[in-house]
Amino acid sequence: FGIPAAPLSIARQFYVSLAPTAAAARSVVLDSGANVQAGVTDAEERRIIGTPEDVIRVMAPYLSAGVTELCPIFYGATLAALIGQLQLFAREVMPTLRAWAPAFPPAHQLAPASGTMT
């Protein structure tokens, strides 16, 4: 159609509660009052409640299947709870996921759909 081909992005969104132990991760969800997700089962993989290893176990196969963007949405009742999860995710989850998808450039290196960098 005369439009230059752009890389295809495929995103997968997850609700995540991340902590060093599964019990602590469950506590974060309870403290956040996230009753909206009460009917969601872990088998649906719309949410991940657990340790860094649990998050990696669920997310990594999506990268192998061609997903180019993982979008975790963290549970948390306080800013400190959210920051703690983000730091744990960056320190223990991201390096492993990056190893599963080395061909994908970091998001800041991708051009927006319009083809111009902002």
BELBELCOR-V413568 format. One record per pair of residues at least 12 apart in sequence whose C-alpha atoms are under 8 Angstrom apart, sorted by the first residue. I is the first residue (numbers start at 0). J is the second residue. Records with the same first field share a line. If there is no record, write none. Layout:
# BELBELCOR-V413568
I=J / J
This chain:
# BELBELCOR-V413568
5=112 / 114
8=66 / 67 / 68
9=65 / 66 / 67 / 68
10=66 / 67 / 68 / 69 / 70
11=61 / 66 / 68 / 69 / 70
12=45 / 69 / 70 / 71 / 72
13=44 / 45 / 46 / 47 / 69 / 70 / 71 / 72
14=45 / 46 / 47 / 71 / 72 / 73 / 74
15=46 / 47 / 48 / 54 / 71 / 72 / 73 / 74
16=28 / 47 / 48 / 49 / 73 / 74 / 75 / 84
17=47 / 48 / 49 / 50 / 51 / 54 / 73 / 84 / 87 / 88
18=49 / 50 / 51 / 84 / 87
19=49 / 50 / 51
20=49 / 50
21=48 / 49 / 50
22=49
23=49
24=48 / 49 / 50
25=48 / 49
27=74 / 75 / 76 / 80
28=74 / 75
30=75 / 76
31=74 / 75 / 76 / 77
32=76
33=74
44=57
51=87 / 88 / 91 / 92
52=92
54=92
55=92 / 95 / 96
58=96
59=96 / 99
62=96 / 99 / 100
63=99 / 100
67=103
